[in-house]
Amino acid sequence: MDEKKAALVTRHIDRMPSLSPTVAKILQVANDPTSSANDLNKVIALDPVLAAKVLKVVNSAYFGFSDEVTSTVRAIVMLGLNTIKNLALSTAALETLNVKTSGGFNMDDFWQHLLGTGVCAKLIARKINIHKNLLEDYFLGGLMHDIGKIVLNRINPAGFNKIIDAAQKSGKPLGLYESAVFGINHAEIGELLAEKWGLQLQLKDTMSLHHSPGKVVRENRKLVYSVHIANNYCKKIQLGFSGNPYIEPIADSIYKEVGITPEAVEDLEGMLVEGVERASVFLQTAS
């Protein structure tokens, strides 16, 4: 990071609002192994607007329940503390970032890419038999991995659009141009946002190391590697547009550690497109 060049970006991040006290408390309660569904419900009840948004997602096609879930405590019992925590966190984070903000590039295409990466990572997690209570960690990691780009797009839309064009013409990674022009890249911004919001290390690693998987600590590798694979696969099939045309070569060791083959990932394409349509509810609740 070029701290002198990046000063404008870091000042902008400093001025951004923190996550609400309710969301901070939800993270605390959900991450406490002694917490119960009732403990988490008491916290969510403090913010009726957030509770309503969580229930909207729970009752959407994303989860596909046949009967309407009318209370957050029932949602917690059905889906688990970790899933409800991730729903609250993703809703609050997307709201803070203002998902409707436009600028240097097509935001609809960008959100399509993020949803695609989240859905693909979750499908990979299912394929490798990750416990059902942890599946939403994979979706959230994919959904949040590129949000540093939103900050650059908000600060200087014209400049961000120029570096996207330059990356497309050269075929080189967008991060190289981000660092050259802004002094900081979107992964470094992701790390700063994760620190500001007090996010767990596995999500922080996903936001900051999805282009540097070799730096990930062992306990977070499966999740970050899955997002790394999902991100590049969505770019390969042109599901949305992340602003970065460069498709990274993925080492065989990464596929091996995740426990999946490139062919098995390609087999997910049909379910992926359908899953993205269902997951669009996340953007609706954040508007």
C-alpha positions in Angstrom: 0.0 0.0 0.0 1.2 3.5 -0.9 0.1 5.3 2.2 0.5 8.8 0.8 -1.6 8.0 -2.3 -4.1 5.9 -0.3 -4.8 8.7 2.3 -7.9 9.8 0.5 -9.3 6.2 0.5 -8.4 5.5 4.1 -10.0 8.9 5.3 -13.2 7.9 3.4 -13.2 4.5 5.2 -12.6 6.2 8.6 -15.7 8.4 7.9 -17.9 5.5 6.9 -20.4 4.5 9.6 -19.7 1.5 11.7 -22.2 -1.4 11.8 -25.1 -0.7 14.1 -24.8 -1.5 17.8 -27.5 -4.1 17.3 -25.5 -5.9 14.6 -22.3 -5.7 16.7 -24.2 -7.3 19.6 -25.6 -10.0 17.2 -22.1 -10.9 16.2 -21.0 -11.1 19.8 -24.0 -13.3 20.9 -23.8 -15.6 17.8 -20.1 -16.2 18.2 -20.5 -17.2 21.9 -20.9 -21.0 22.1 -23.0 -20.7 25.2 -25.7 -18.5 23.5 -29.2 -19.8 22.9 -31.8 -19.0 20.2 -33.6 -16.9 22.8 -30.4 -14.9 23.6 -30.0 -14.0 19.9 -33.7 -13.3 19.5 -33.6 -10.7 22.3 -30.9 -8.8 20.5 -32.6 -8.9 17.1 -35.9 -7.7 18.7 -34.1 -4.4 19.6 -34.1 -3.5 15.9 -37.6 -4.2 14.4 -36.5 -3.0 10.9 -33.5 -5.4 10.9 -35.7 -8.2 12.2 -38.2 -7.6 9.4 -35.5 -7.7 6.8 -34.1 -10.9 8.2 -37.6 -12.5 8.0 -38.0 -11.3 4.5 -34.9 -13.2 3.4 -35.9 -16.3 5.5 -39.3 -16.4 3.7 -37.8 -15.8 0.3 -37.2 -18.3 -2.5 -33.5 -18.3 -1.3 -34.4 -20.7 1.5 -37.6 -22.1 -0.1 -39.6 -22.9 3.1 -43.2 -24.1 2.3 -44.6 -22.4 5.4 -44.2 -18.8 6.3 -41.8 -18.1 9.2 -43.4 -15.4 11.3 -41.0 -15.0 14.2 -37.2 -14.5 14.4 -36.9 -17.0 17.2 -38.4 -19.7 14.9 -36.1 -18.6 12.2 -33.1 -19.0 14.5 -34.3 -22.5 15.6 -34.8 -23.6 12.0 -31.6 -22.1 10.5 -29.2 -21.8 13.4 -27.5 -18.9 15.1 -24.7 -18.7 12.6 -27.0 -18.4 9.6 -29.2 -15.7 11.2 -26.0 -13.8 12.2 -24.8 -13.9 8.6 -28.2 -12.7 7.3 -28.1 -9.7 9.7 -24.5 -9.0 8.9 -24.9 -9.1 5.1 -28.1 -6.9 5.3 -26.4 -4.3 7.4 -23.1 -4.3 5.5 -24.8 -3.9 2.1 -27.0 -1.2 3.5 -24.0 0.7 4.9 -22.3 0.4 1.5 -25.4 1.6 -0.3 -25.9 -1.1 -2.9 -27.7 1.2 -5.3 -24.7 3.6 -5.7 -23.7 3.8 -9.3 -20.6 5.3 -10.8 -17.7 4.0 -12.9 -19.3 0.7 -14.0 -22.5 -1.2 -14.1 -23.5 -1.9 -10.6 -26.2 -4.4 -11.6 -23.5 -6.5 -13.3 -21.2 -6.1 -10.3 -23.9 -7.3 -7.8 -24.6 -10.2 -10.2 -21.0 -11.2 -9.9 -21.0 -11.0 -6.1 -24.2 -13.0 -5.8 -22.9 -15.5 -8.2 -19.6 -15.9 -6.3 -21.6 -16.3 -3.0 -24.0 -18.9 -4.5 -21.2 -20.8 -6.2 -19.1 -20.9 -3.0 -22.2 -22.2 -1.1 -22.8 -24.9 -3.8 -19.1 -25.9 -3.5 -19.6 -26.1 0.3 -22.6 -28.4 -0.2 -20.7 -30.5 -2.7 -17.9 -31.1 -0.2 -20.4 -31.8 2.7 -19.8 -28.7 4.8 -22.1 -28.8 7.8 -25.5 -27.1 7.0 -25.0 -24.5 9.8 -21.8 -23.3 8.1 -23.1 -23.1 4.5 -24.0 -19.4 4.8 -20.4 -18.6 5.8 -19.5 -19.6 2.3 -22.2 -17.5 0.7 -21.3 -14.5 2.9 -17.7 -14.8 2.0 -18.5 -14.7 -1.7 -21.0 -11.9 -1.4 -18.5 -9.7 0.5 -15.2 -10.6 -1.2 -15.1 -7.7 -3.6 -16.8 -4.9 -1.7 -13.6 -2.9 -1.5 -14.3 -1.9 -5.1 -17.5 -0.1 -4.0 -15.3 2.3 -2.0 -13.1 3.1 -5.0 -16.1 3.5 -7.2 -17.7 5.9 -4.8 -14.6 8.0 -4.3 -13.6 8.5 -7.9 -16.1 6.9 -10.4 -14.4 8.3 -13.5 -11.0 7.2 -12.3 -12.2 3.8 -11.4 -13.9 3.4 -14.8 -10.6 4.3 -16.5 -8.6 1.6 -14.7 -11.3 -1.0 -15.5 -11.0 0.0 -19.2 -7.2 -0.3 -18.9 -7.4 -3.7 -17.3 -9.8 -4.9 -20.0 -7.5 -3.7 -22.8 -4.4 -5.2 -21.2 -5.9 -8.4 -19.8 -3.9 -7.7 -16.5 -5.4 -7.9 -13.0 -7.4 -4.9 -12.0 -5.6 -4.8 -8.6 -2.4 -3.7 -10.3 -4.2 -0.6 -11.7 -6.0 0.1 -8.4 -2.6 0.2 -6.6 -1.0 2.4 -9.2 -3.8 5.0 -9.3 -5.2 4.9 -5.8 -2.2 3.6 -3.8 -4.4 0.8 -2.5 -6.3 -2.2 -4.0 -9.8 -3.5 -3.2 -8.5 -6.4 -1.2 -6.6 -4.1 1.1 -9.7 -2.0 1.4 -11.6 -5.1 2.3 -9.2 -5.8 5.1 -9.7 -2.2 6.5 -13.5 -2.6 6.3 -13.4 -5.9 8.1 -11.3 -4.4 10.9 -13.6 -1.4 11.1 -16.6 -3.6 11.4 -15.0 -6.1 13.8 -15.6 -9.1 11.5 -14.4 -12.6 12.2 -11.0 -13.6 10.8 -12.4 -16.0 8.2 -14.5 -13.3 6.6 -11.6 -10.8 6.9 -9.4 -13.3 5.1 -11.9 -13.8 2.4 -12.2 -10.0 1.8 -8.4 -9.4 1.9 -6.8 -12.6 0.6 -9.1 -13.9 -2.2 -6.3 -13.1 -4.7 -3.6 -14.2 -2.3 -4.8 -17.7 -1.1 -1.3 -18.8 -0.2 -1.3 -16.3 2.7 -4.5 -17.8 4.3 -4.1 -19.4 7.7 -4.8 -23.2 7.7 -8.2 -23.1 9.5 -9.7 -20.6 7.0 -8.3 -22.2 3.8 -11.3 -24.3 2.8 -13.6 -21.3 2.9 -11.3 -18.8 1.3 -10.1 -21.3 -1.3 -13.8 -22.0 -2.2 -14.5 -18.3 -2.7 -11.3 -18.1 -4.8 -12.5 -20.9 -7.0 -16.0 -19.5 -7.2 -14.8 -16.0 -8.0 -12.7 -17.2 -11.0 -15.4 -19.5 -12.2 -18.0 -16.8 -12.3 -15.6 -14.6 -14.3 -14.9 -17.5 -16.6 -18.6 -18.0 -17.4 -19.2 -14.2 -17.4 -21.8 -14.3 -14.7 -22.1 -10.5 -14.0 -18.9 -8.4 -14.2 -16.5 -7.7 -11.4 -14.5 -5.0 -13.2 -11.6 -7.5 -13.3 -11.3 -9.4 -16.6 -8.3 -11.4 -15.4 -9.0 -15.1 -14.6 -6.4 -16.4 -12.2 -4.9 -19.8 -12.7 -5.8 -22.0 -9.7 -3.3 -24.5 -8.4 -4.2 -28.1 -8.2 -3.3 -28.0 -4.5 -6.2 -25.6 -3.9 -8.7 -27.9 -5.6 -7.3 -30.8 -3.6 -7.5 -29.0 -0.2 -11.1 -28.0 -0.9 -11.9 -31.5 -2.0 -13.4 -30.7 -5.4 -12.3 -31.0 -9.1 -12.6 -28.3 -11.8 -15.0 -30.6 -13.6 -17.3 -30.8 -10.5 -17.3 -27.0 -10.3 -18.3 -26.7 -14.0 -21.2 -29.1 -13.3 -22.7 -26.5 -10.9 -23.5 -23.9 -13.6 -27.2 -24.8 -14.0 -27.9 -24.6 -10.2 -25.7 -21.4 -10.0 -27.8 -19.3 -12.4 -31.0 -20.4 -10.6 -29.5 -19.7 -7.2 -28.4 -16.2 -8.1 -32.0 -15.3 -9.0 -33.2 -16.6 -5.6 -30.4 -14.7 -3.8 -31.3 -11.3 -5.3 -33.5 -10.8 -2.2 -30.3 -9.7 -0.4 -30.1 -6.6 -2.6 -33.8 -5.9 -2.1 -33.5 -5.9 1.7 -30.5 -3.6 1.6 -32.2 -0.9 -0.5 
